[in-house]
């Protein structure tokens, strides 16, 4: 044993003796730790689970969000034995996860642009509209069939949760197969732009109709038409005014020599629009998405020219920390015992079939001759972030003083996300290879 090892052992022994003596003289370790300590422990566990789950999913060729969901579910199943059940109810951890939701929608908006909305062709527009409408109708019908005793509002909410596509997995598969420039890929990615906006319109309308309200409007039912008008009006004003005014704001901000000015201004814009959306009765997520949609690479040009990174890159450390916290908590709150009951298992399976059927209807919107309708439809199947946001919000809403989305419904939506995420890559590869085989002329016999 060398001298350095001896010194380390001596310090460890001395530290252990001092710590043990101090705890003994103070009457033992406290039974309850303060809120900050509990938050620190919860974050350590959740972030570690997200890291392990995301790594395992990537190693298996799956999206990181799937690994984070499954890691949260596994952690939730073991929480009782490990005395970690407080993670599900810790209000501070919940607020951090909700902040992750806002930043997630802000990041989704940043990946798009106002020009993208006007650049999509009629086929992409039709694919998005048909897929959203069919998913809402079929999902609502399936929920009504399996939950006949539930209020119609619950059926509509579950159907709405199935509307939005998550094409991140589709884009990855298309890239891996060298088909990212195919006509099918262009239609899918173009439809995803419109699909995100439609999903947020549905989310904003549904959330506004179920969120707690105060004042005179609380006594009566809110018109669905009014909610849709309000959501579309907010998005239109936020996008048009934001596109007009924000370039000047960011040029003025570029004159500040404060480190991190670009990130600070971008976050202020995101949080302000989130507040504005919430203030008029919409989901704050609609405002965060609109903020991201308005901000483009041009807003960062002045900062980039002087050696700083663009806004999307500056935001990445925050989203890579907070967004996985949200996904792990969504998985943590799934009660796996509900899936052990055959009657309860029927709901997620039927909803998964409904989710797939809704997007298969997208094939009717594929107009270009020669494009594979089936490939486009399969590419729109995955559900992801927006569906998980629906699941998280469902537990916070009330219908006749009862929770809008109970544990069974919550688990069903999360299961739909997992199953559609797992199904799509294999189905998409099969569709693309089948089309390629058909395109190769067979030699004459």
N, C-alpha and C positions, 0 to 999 in steps of 0.2 A: 504493500500500500504506500503510494507516494505522499509527499508532504501536503500537496493540494487536496487530496482526498481526505486526509486526516483532518485538515482545517475545516472542510465542508461538513464532515460528520460532527465535529465539535460544535460548529455553529448551529446545525440542525438540532442537536441534542439540547443545547442551551436555549434555543428558541422554543422548543417543545416544553421544556421545564418552566420557562417564564410564562408561556401562554397558559399551561395547565394551572400553574400557581395563581395567575391572575383571575382565571375563570373560577377557581375554587374559592378565592377570597371574596369575589363579588357575588357569591351565592349561586353560581352555575350559569349556564347559557340561558338567555331569555327565551320564554316560550313563544314570543311573537316578535318578528322583525318588522321594521317600519316599512312604509310603502315603497320608498326608494330601494331598499334592500330586496324586497319581494319583486319589484320590477327588474332589478339587475339579474336576479336568479332566473326569472321567467325569460328574459331576453337571451341569457346565456344558453338556456336549454333550447329555445325556439330557433335561434340562429344556428346553433350546432346541428339541430335536426334538419333545417333547410339546406345547410351545406352538404350534409351526408346524402340527403334525399336527392338533391339536384345533381350531385356527382354520380350517384348510382343510375339516375335516369339518363344522363348523358352517356355513360358507359354502355348502356343498353340501347342507345340510339333513340331515346325518347326525349320529349320536351322537359325542361327543368321543372316547369310548373307541376307536371304529373308526379315527379319524385317528391316535390315539396308537399303536395297534397297527401300522398301515401305516407310520407314521414310523419306528418301531423296526425293522420289516422292511427298509425302505430303508436305514436307517443300518447295519444288520447286513450288507447286501450290499456297502456301500462301506467297511466297517471295515478290511478288509485293506489297501486302498490308502491309507487315511488313518491307519494305525497306531493304530486304536482298538479292536483286537480284545480288549484287556485288559478292556474294559467287561463282556464276557460272563462273565468269571471273577473279577472283583474281589470279594473276600469282603465288604468293607465296603459296597460298593454293593449287594450281594446282601442284606445284613442290613437296609439301609434299605428295599429293595423289600419284604422280608418284613414289616417294620414297617408299610409301606403296606398290605399285605394285611390285617394285623390291624385297622388303622384303617378300612379299607374295610368289613370285616364289622361293625365297631362302628357305623359310620355307617348301614349297611343296617338294623341292628337299631334304631337311633334313629328311623329313619323309620317304624317299625312300633310297635306297643304290645301289651301283654298283652290289652287289651280288644279290639283288632282280631282277635286269634285266636279269641275267643269270639263275635265279631259276624258272622263270615262265615256265609252261609247254607249249607244242605246242597248246593246246586248248585255253589257255589264250592269246597266241600270235595271233592266228587266229581271236579270238573274237575282239581284239583291232584293227587289220589291217582291217578286214571286216567292222567294225563299223565306223572307220575313213574314209575309202574310200567311203562307201555308203553314209555317212552323207555329205561328200564334194560334191559328184555327185548329190544327191537328192536335197540338199540345193541350189546348184548352179542352177539346173534346175528350182526349184520353184521360185527363185529370177528372173531368166530370163523370166519366164512365167508371173509374176506379174509386173515386171519392164522392159518391152520390150524396152523402150526408153533410158534406162540407158546403160552405157558402160559395156562391158563384164567383165572388171576388177572389177566392183562393184558386179556383180553376183558372181564372184569367191570369193571375199572377204567375202560376206555374207555366202556363202557355207562353207568357211574355218572357220568362227566363230562358226559353229555348230558342229565341229568335236570332240572337247574334252569333255570327260565325267567328271563330278564331283561326285565321289562316296562317299563323306562324308555322305550324306543323306542315301544312300543305306547301308553303313556300320552301321549307327546308327539303322536303321530299322531291319537289320539282327541280331544285338546284342540284341535289345529289344525282338525279337521273339525267341531268343535262337538258331538261325540258323547261327551264325557267324563261326561255324566250319564245316558247310555243304560243300559238293562238289561244289555247286553253288556259295557259298561265296568265296571259294578259287579261282574259275575261275574268278569271278568278280573282286576281289581284285588283282589278278595276272594280269588280263587284264588292270586294272587301272594303273599299273606301266608302261606298254608299252604304254598305251593310253596317259599318260602324256608326255612321250618322243615324241610320234608321233605328239601330239598337239603342242608341242614346235617347232618341225621341221617345221610344217605347218605355225605356227605363224612367225618363223624366216624367212622363205622363202617369205611369203606374205608381211611381213613388209619390208623386204629388197627390194622387187620389187616396193613398193609404196613410200618408204621413200625418202625425198629430197636427191639428190646426186649432187656432184660437180666433176669437172675434166672431163677428156675425156670420162669416162664411162657414164656421164650424157646425152650424145648426142644420145646414142643408147639404144635400149631395152635390158634389162638384161635377159639372158636366164634362164628359170625356172630350167632347169637341173643344170645350174651352181650354182644357189641359193641353191638348195637342196644339191648339193655336198659340197658347202661351209658350210652349216649348219651341215650336218652330220660329215664333217671333223673337224669342230670346236668342236662339242660335243665329238667326239672320242679322239681328242688330249687333251681336257680339262679333260676328265674323266681318261684317261690312265696316262697322265703326272701328273695330280693332285693326283691320287691314289698312284703314285710312290713317289712324292716329298713332299706332304703336311705332312705326319707323322713326318718327320725330322724337318720341319718348326715349327710344333706345339710343338715338344719336346724342341726345342730351346726357343720358346716363354714361355714355362713352367718355364724356369730358371729366367724369369723376375718376380720381386716381385711387379710390378705395379698392383694395384687393377683393375680388369676388363680386364686383358691381353687377356684372352680367347675370350671374346666378340669382342675386338678390332681387333684381328688377324682374326677372322672369318668374320667380316664385311669388313676388308681390302681385303680379298680374294674374297668375293662376289662382292665388288665394282670394283676391278681390272678386274675380268672376265667380268663384265657388260660393263666396258669401252672397253675391248678387243673385245667383240662381236660387240659393236657399231662401233668401229674403222674399222672393216672389212666389215661393211655394214649390219650387222645383228641387230635384236632387242636386246637391252641391257638385256631384260628379259631372253633371252636364256642363257646369261652368268651367271645371278643370279641363274637360275635353275641348270645349270651345277655345279656351286660352291656348292650348297646345296646337289647335288647328290654325289659329291666326299666326302664331310665331313660326317663322321660316328661317332658313340659313342666312337670308339677307339681314336679319336683325342682329346677327352675331358678327357680320363682316368687319365692322370697325374694330371690335375687340380682337378678332382673329388676326387682323393686320398688325396689331401691336404685340402679337405673340401669345395671346390667351387662347384657350380652347373654346369651341362653340358650346352653345347652351346644352345641347343633348349630351355631350360628353361630361360637362360639369354636373349635370343632373344624375348621371349614372351611379356614382357612389351612394347617393341617397336612395335611389330606387333599388339598387342591388342589396341594400340593407333592409328597407322597410317593406318592399313588395313581398319578398319571401316570408316575412313575418305574417303578413296578411294571409298568404296561401297556407302556411302551416297552421295558423289558428282556424282557418276554415276546415281543414282536415281534422284538427284536434277536436272540434265540436261535433263531429259525426259520431253518432252512436251506432257502432257496428252490431250491437245486439238486435237492432231493428231489421237488419238484413238476414238474421238467423231465422226469422219467422217467414214461412212460405207465403203467407198472405201479404206481408209487408214487402217481400222481395218482388212481388208482381209489379208494384208501382214503378220502381226505377227501370225495370226491364221494358215495360210497356212505354214509358216515357222515352227511353232510348230509341225504341222502334219508331215512335212518333217523331222524335228529333231527326232521325235519319230520313224518314218519309217526307218530312217538311222540306228538307233541303234537296231531296231527289226531284221534287217538283221544279227546282231551278232549271232542269233540263229544258223546260218549255221556253225559257227565255234566251237560249243559245241560238243566235240568228246566223252567224257566218257559216257558209257552206264549207263542209270539210272538217269543222271543229267537232270534237267528240263531246256530245251532250253528257254522256255518262261520266267522263273524266271531270268535267266542270262541276257536275252535281256532287260527285264524291269529294271534290276539293273543298266544297262549302260545308261539309258535314261537321267538322270538329267544333265543339263548344269549349269555351275557355274563360277568359277573364271576366267578361260581362255577366256570364251565367253565375260565376262565383260571387260577383258583386250582388246580384239578385238574391242569392242564397243568404249572404251575410245581412242584407237589408231586411229580408223577409221576417227575421226574428224580432226586428225592432218595430214593426208595424202591428196595428191592432184592428180587428174587425169585431164589432160588438163586444169589446173589452177582452176578446180572446186573441192570442197570438196568431198573426196571419199565416205564418209558415211554421208548423210544428216540426218536431224532430224527424218524423217520417218524411215529410215533404223536403226538408233541408237535406237529409241523407240522399233522397232520390235525385235531387238536382246535382249534387256533388258526384254521385255515381254516374249520371249521364255524361258529365264532363270527362270522367275517367274512361268510360267505355268508348265514347266517340273519339277520344284522343288515341286510344289504343287501336281502334278499328281502322281509322283513316289511312295511315301509312301503307299498310299491306294492301288495302283495297285500291288505293291510288296507284301503287306500283303494278298491281295486276291489270288495271284498266289501261295504263300507258303501254305496258308490254303487249297486251292483247291488240291494241291499236297498231303498234309497231309491226307485230307479226302479220296483221292483215294487210299492211301497206307493202310488205315484201312480196313481189310477184313470184308465184310458184312456177318452177320449170315444167314445161309440157312433158307429158308422159309419152 
